[in-house]
Amino acid sequence: MTISVLSVASEAVPLIKTGGLADVVGALPAAVAPHGVAMTTMVPGYPAVMRAIGKGAGKGRTIHSYPSLMGEPARLITAKLGDHPLVVLDAPGFFAREGGPYADPAGHDWADNWRRFAAFGRAAADLAGGGTKRRPFDILHAHDWQAAMAPAYLRFAPSDAAHIPATVMTIHNIAFQGYFGAGIFPQLGLPDAAWSMHGVEYHGGVGFLKAGLEAASAITTVSPRYAAEILDPHYGMGLQGVILARENRVHGIVNGIDTMIWNPESDPYIAAPYGLRTLDRRIADKRALETEFGLEPGDGPLFVAISRLTWQKGMDVLPEILDHLAGLGGRLALLGAGEAAIESGLHAAAARHPGRIGIRIGYDEPLAHRMQAGGDAILVPSRFEPCGLTQLYALAYGCVPVVARTGGLADTVIDANIAAIAAGTATGIQFDGIDYHALRSAISRTVALYHQPDLWRTIQRNGMKCDFSWGRSGAAYAGLYARLLSEKS
């Protein structure tokens, strides 16, 4: 029996991406296909998406039209996401705008984000439940707050179709919740019963993510440790009570990576392809990266960092630690953008250490590949990290991760402590606490390990042997879908 799943998300590679959510959503259809799951992905019709599906060339086909969806004309269009089905909500009044998916060109959230993503959730619920006169889906899988109203609509205001699919709500980052004022509730098209502590009401307003968590048949997070962490107020961001009340429905499934794209043996972006048995070739990638960032070649380790420059990512601590890093003979190549104060601090450190610290503000996907291939170690000092993909890419490329002991970072990196070194299982360096002293100690440990070439090479190879492809994760999602269907039967 094939299980049909509608995966609903605000972004998906290669159509639209602002972060790791897009990578996961783009990879899921192929990951679950070998396990008897036929997945259709649904995304909003941003300008980039509409261009990609070639609407003007007739590549998309309208399957349903709305004269008024939350006040705007809209339609559902079918297309393809690689080899898998795609549905796009074409609603120009909501999505045909310059800027990002969630914010205007100046970086301010769109004032009508609640209406945009309520419309998206309403349309997803209609499609999944058969309300568009097409065959309904067995499962609706919603990702993050932008899709979270879909399970809520199915629970509180399903379409006229009799079919109500099981629903999965995946938390990629609980810090982003979609919270809006109570005044929007009458415009959501929900019955009065939905305004309750077990519905959309949250601290006197409307909580999109909270609504999805209450309504879903199952909740998943993107790592087992994060599933446990969000029960704690420190990580739960106010939603820990909702999660705790539904603890028996919460599952942690680690993200995978696309090993066709992230593979140092076939990566078209890097200077010298290499593999587990040809690690010596990696030196060419290191030298090329030094040149690209204007760094002096040296015998010390070349650290890299690829990150949003935010408090969550621990990047506020990085500028003050760079004098220590450079003093140990290390160098740093950093790619990222974010808070102005952090960017300023990094530029100041680079000015103090010309030839040892190189900064690129922005994001460049090919450059990220070259940094993973050429860096000796990658710094990931996140204060919380639901899963993280950066460290998984690093492991695959033999770029040793230096990570905070939290969430998916702790689940996927084995610390090079005495026991792990003795057992030959270490894959990176973990540390506790995001402050100057903790990060200073971690960098010192990393430099000391780097200067033990045989041990360092073992750590690199251990990481490259890890299997973080989508095989295991795809099977876990498929198993969850099957259990939910058996519960409904």
WOVENRA-V695541 format. One record per residue. N is the residue number from 1. RES is the residue in one letter. OMEGA is omega as a letter, one per 30 degrees, with the letter a starting at -180 (999 if undefined). D_CENTER is the distance of its C-alpha to the mean C-alpha in Angstrom with 2 decimals. Layout:
N:RES:OMEGA:D_CENTER
N:RES:OMEGA:D_CENTER
This chain:
1:M:l:30.22
2:T:l:27.15
3:I:l:24.60
4:S:a:23.38
5:V:l:19.94
6:L:l:18.67
7:S:a:14.87
8:V:a:14.36
9:A:a:11.47
10:S:l:11.76
11:E:l:10.19
12:A:l:10.17
13:V:g:11.13
14:P:a:13.86
15:L:a:14.89
16:I:a:12.75
17:K:l:9.67
18:T:a:8.88
19:G:a:5.42
20:G:l:2.51
21:L:a:3.36
22:A:l:6.44
23:D:a:6.51
24:V:a:6.30
25:V:l:8.67
26:G:a:10.73
27:A:a:11.34
28:L:a:12.24
29:P:l:15.71
30:A:a:17.01
31:A:a:15.72
32:V:a:17.71
33:A:a:20.59
34:P:a:22.61
35:H:l:22.75
36:G:a:24.53
37:V:l:21.77
38:A:a:22.03
39:M:l:18.86
40:T:l:19.03
41:T:l:16.06
42:M:l:16.83
43:V:l:15.58
44:P:a:17.58
45:G:l:20.15
46:Y:l:19.17
47:P:a:21.65
48:A:l:19.45
49:V:a:18.82
50:M:l:22.55
51:R:a:23.55
52:A:a:21.46
53:I:l:22.99
54:G:a:26.39
55:K:a:27.69
56:G:a:30.83
57:A:l:31.57
58:G:a:31.65
59:K:l:28.71
60:G:a:27.33
61:R:l:29.49
62:T:l:29.82
63:I:l:29.81
64:H:l:30.20
65:S:l:31.25
66:Y:l:31.19
67:P:l:34.09
68:S:l:32.26
69:L:a:28.76
70:M:l:28.44
71:G:a:31.15
72:E:l:29.93
73:P:a:30.87
74:A:l:28.07
75:R:l:27.77
76:L:a:25.55
77:I:l:25.49
78:T:l:24.79
79:A:a:23.60
80:K:l:21.69
81:L:a:18.17
82:G:l:19.49
83:D:a:21.79
84:H:a:20.39
85:P:l:21.36
86:L:l:19.68
87:V:a:20.85
88:V:l:20.57
89:L:l:21.81
90:D:l:24.15
91:A:a:25.19
92:P:a:26.31
93:G:a:27.27
94:F:a:23.71
95:F:a:21.59
96:A:a:24.06
97:R:l:23.65
98:E:a:23.06
99:G:a:20.26
100:G:l:16.54
101:P:a:15.10
102:Y:a:15.61
103:A:l:18.14
104:D:a:21.39
105:P:l:22.31
106:A:l:23.30
107:G:l:19.92
108:H:l:21.27
109:D:l:19.56
110:W:a:21.45
111:A:a:24.12
112:D:l:23.84
113:N:l:20.13
114:W:a:21.43
115:R:a:23.63
116:R:a:21.22
117:F:l:18.66
118:A:l:21.54
119:A:l:23.00
120:F:l:19.85
121:G:l:19.86
122:R:a:23.63
123:A:l:23.55
124:A:l:20.96
125:A:l:23.22
126:D:a:26.23
127:L:a:24.91
128:A:a:23.75
129:G:l:27.03
130:G:a:29.33
131:G:l:30.35
132:T:l:30.14
133:K:l:32.91
134:R:a:30.71
135:R:a:30.14
136:P:l:27.80
137:F:l:24.79
138:D:a:24.88
139:I:l:21.39
140:L:a:19.15
141:H:a:15.46
142:A:a:13.79
143:H:l:10.16
144:D:a:10.03
145:W:a:13.19
146:Q:l:13.70
147:A:a:14.55
148:A:l:15.99
149:M:l:19.51
150:A:l:19.86
151:P:a:20.63
152:A:l:22.78
153:Y:l:24.79
154:L:a:25.37
155:R:a:26.68
156:F:a:28.75
157:A:l:29.63
158:P:l:29.28
159:S:a:30.89
160:D:a:34.37
161:A:a:33.26
162:A:a:34.07
163:H:l:30.91
164:I:a:28.16
165:P:l:25.28
166:A:a:23.46
167:T:l:20.08
168:V:l:16.78
169:M:l:14.48
170:T:l:10.97
171:I:l:9.70
172:H:l:6.03
173:N:a:7.93
174:I:l:11.66
175:A:a:12.73
176:F:a:12.22
177:Q:a:14.85
178:G:a:16.76
179:Y:a:20.16
180:F:a:23.24
181:G:a:26.99
182:A:a:29.25
183:G:a:31.01
184:I:a:28.49
185:F:a:29.14
186:P:a:32.31
187:Q:a:30.52
188:L:a:27.82
189:G:l:30.34
190:L:l:30.00
191:P:l:33.04
192:D:a:34.25
193:A:a:33.23
194:A:l:29.55
195:W:a:30.36
196:S:a:30.32
197:M:l:28.52
198:H:l:27.30
199:G:a:26.24
200:V:a:24.61
201:E:a:26.64
202:Y:a:24.94
203:H:l:27.04
204:G:l:29.27
205:G:l:26.68
206:V:l:24.26
207:G:a:20.88
208:F:a:18.61
209:L:l:16.05
210:K:l:19.11
211:A:l:20.89
212:G:l:18.31
213:L:l:18.36
214:E:a:22.14
215:A:a:22.54
216:A:l:20.27
217:S:l:22.03
218:A:l:19.27
219:I:l:16.22
220:T:l:13.41
221:T:a:10.85
222:V:l:8.52
223:S:l:11.37
224:P:a:15.09
225:R:l:15.69
226:Y:l:13.24
227:A:l:15.09
228:A:a:18.22
229:E:a:17.22
230:I:l:16.53
231:L:a:20.16
232:D:l:21.22
233:P:a:21.87
234:H:a:20.43
235:Y:a:16.86
236:G:l:17.49
237:M:l:17.88
238:G:a:20.86
239:L:a:19.51
240:Q:l:20.53
241:G:l:23.75
242:V:a:22.21
243:I:a:20.05
244:L:a:23.17
245:A:a:25.34
246:R:a:23.22
247:E:a:22.47
248:N:l:24.00
249:R:a:21.49
250:V:a:18.35
251:H:l:16.76
252:G:l:14.23
253:I:a:12.83
254:V:l:11.03
255:N:l:8.44
256:G:l:10.48
257:I:l:10.77
258:D:a:13.02
259:T:l:16.20
260:M:a:18.04
261:I:a:16.07
262:W:a:15.48
263:N:a:19.05
264:P:l:21.44
265:E:a:24.43
266:S:a:23.72
267:D:a:21.40
268:P:a:23.32
269:Y:a:21.95
270:I:a:23.42
271:A:a:27.08
272:A:l:28.06
273:P:a:26.34
274:Y:l:26.79
275:G:a:26.17
276:L:a:26.88
277:R:a:30.61
278:T:a:30.61
279:L:a:28.78
280:D:l:31.75
281:R:a:30.66
282:R:a:27.65
283:I:l:30.06
284:A:l:30.33
285:D:l:26.63
286:K:a:27.12
287:R:l:30.19
288:A:l:28.61
289:L:l:25.75
290:E:l:28.43
291:T:a:30.31
292:E:a:27.41
293:F:l:26.76
294:G:a:30.51
295:L:l:30.52
296:E:l:33.63
297:P:a:33.58
298:G:a:34.15
299:D:a:34.47
300:G:a:31.85
301:P:l:28.15
302:L:l:25.87
303:F:l:22.78
304:V:l:19.72
305:A:l:16.86
306:I:a:13.90
307:S:l:12.20
308:R:a:12.28
309:L:a:15.76
310:T:l:15.47
311:W:a:17.00
312:Q:a:13.88
313:K:l:13.19
314:G:a:16.93
315:M:l:17.87
316:D:a:20.90
317:V:a:22.57
318:L:a:22.21
319:P:a:25.05
320:E:a:27.61
321:I:a:26.99
322:L:l:27.46
323:D:l:31.25
324:H:a:31.10
325:L:l:28.81
326:A:l:31.18
327:G:l:34.18
328:L:a:33.17
329:G:l:33.15
330:G:l:29.43
331:R:a:27.83
332:L:l:24.44
333:A:a:22.57
334:L:l:19.76
335:L:l:17.47
336:G:l:15.74
337:A:l:16.64
338:G:a:16.82
339:E:a:19.63
340:A:a:23.07
341:A:l:24.60
342:I:l:22.17
343:E:a:22.63
344:S:l:26.36
345:G:l:26.46
346:L:l:24.84
347:H:l:27.29
348:A:l:30.11
349:A:l:29.27
350:A:l:29.20
351:A:l:32.59
352:R:a:33.97
353:H:l:32.94
354:P:a:33.41
355:G:a:32.69
356:R:l:30.59
357:I:l:27.58
358:G:a:25.94
359:I:l:23.47
360:R:l:21.69
361:I:a:20.31
362:G:l:17.77
363:Y:a:15.22
364:D:a:16.60
365:E:l:14.80
366:P:l:18.10
367:L:l:18.82
368:A:l:15.60
369:H:a:16.98
370:R:l:20.36
371:M:l:19.27
372:Q:a:17.78
373:A:a:21.08
374:G:a:23.38
375:G:l:22.18
376:D:a:23.81
377:A:l:21.27
378:I:a:17.94
379:L:l:17.61
380:V:a:14.58
381:P:a:16.42
382:S:l:13.81
383:R:l:15.66
384:F:a:12.96
385:E:a:9.70
386:P:l:8.38
387:C:a:7.55
388:G:l:6.74
389:L:a:7.11
390:T:a:9.81
391:Q:l:12.27
392:L:l:12.03
393:Y:a:12.92
394:A:l:15.52
395:L:a:17.08
396:A:a:17.56
397:Y:a:19.24
398:G:l:21.42
399:C:a:19.99
400:V:a:20.49
401:P:l:17.69
402:V:a:19.09
403:V:l:16.81
404:A:a:17.32
405:R:a:18.18
406:T:l:15.52
407:G:a:12.91
408:G:l:11.25
409:L:l:13.00
410:A:a:16.24
411:D:a:15.57
412:T:a:15.03
413:V:l:17.46
414:I:a:21.19
415:D:l:23.09
416:A:l:26.13
417:N:a:28.56
418:I:a:32.15
419:A:a:31.64
420:A:l:28.67
421:I:l:30.55
422:A:a:33.66
423:A:a:31.92
424:G:a:30.25
425:T:a:26.72
426:A:l:25.03
427:T:a:21.90
428:G:a:21.15
429:I:l:22.02
430:Q:l:20.83
431:F:a:22.24
432:D:l:22.66
433:G:l:22.68
434:I:l:21.22
435:D:a:24.51
436:Y:a:26.84
437:H:a:28.65
438:A:a:25.75
439:L:l:24.03
440:R:l:27.51
441:S:a:28.32
442:A:l:25.15
443:I:l:25.94
444:S:l:29.55
445:R:a:28.71
446:T:l:26.60
447:V:l:29.49
448:A:l:31.98
449:L:a:30.16
450:Y:a:29.81
451:H:l:33.57
452:Q:a:34.11
453:P:a:33.42
454:D:l:33.95
455:L:l:31.69
456:W:l:28.96
457:R:l:29.21
458:T:l:28.96
459:I:l:25.74
460:Q:a:24.29
461:R:l:25.56
462:N:l:24.34
463:G:a:20.75
464:M:l:21.34
465:K:a:22.86
466:C:l:19.85
467:D:l:18.50
468:F:l:14.72
469:S:a:15.06
470:W:a:14.08
471:G:a:17.69
472:R:a:17.62
473:S:l:14.40
474:G:l:15.74
475:A:l:19.01
476:A:l:17.69
477:Y:l:16.21
478:A:l:19.49
479:G:l:21.50
480:L:l:20.04
481:Y:a:20.84
482:A:l:24.30
483:R:l:25.01
484:L:l:24.25
485:L:l:26.60
486:S:l:29.25
487:E:a:29.15
488:K:a:29.88
489:S:999:32.74
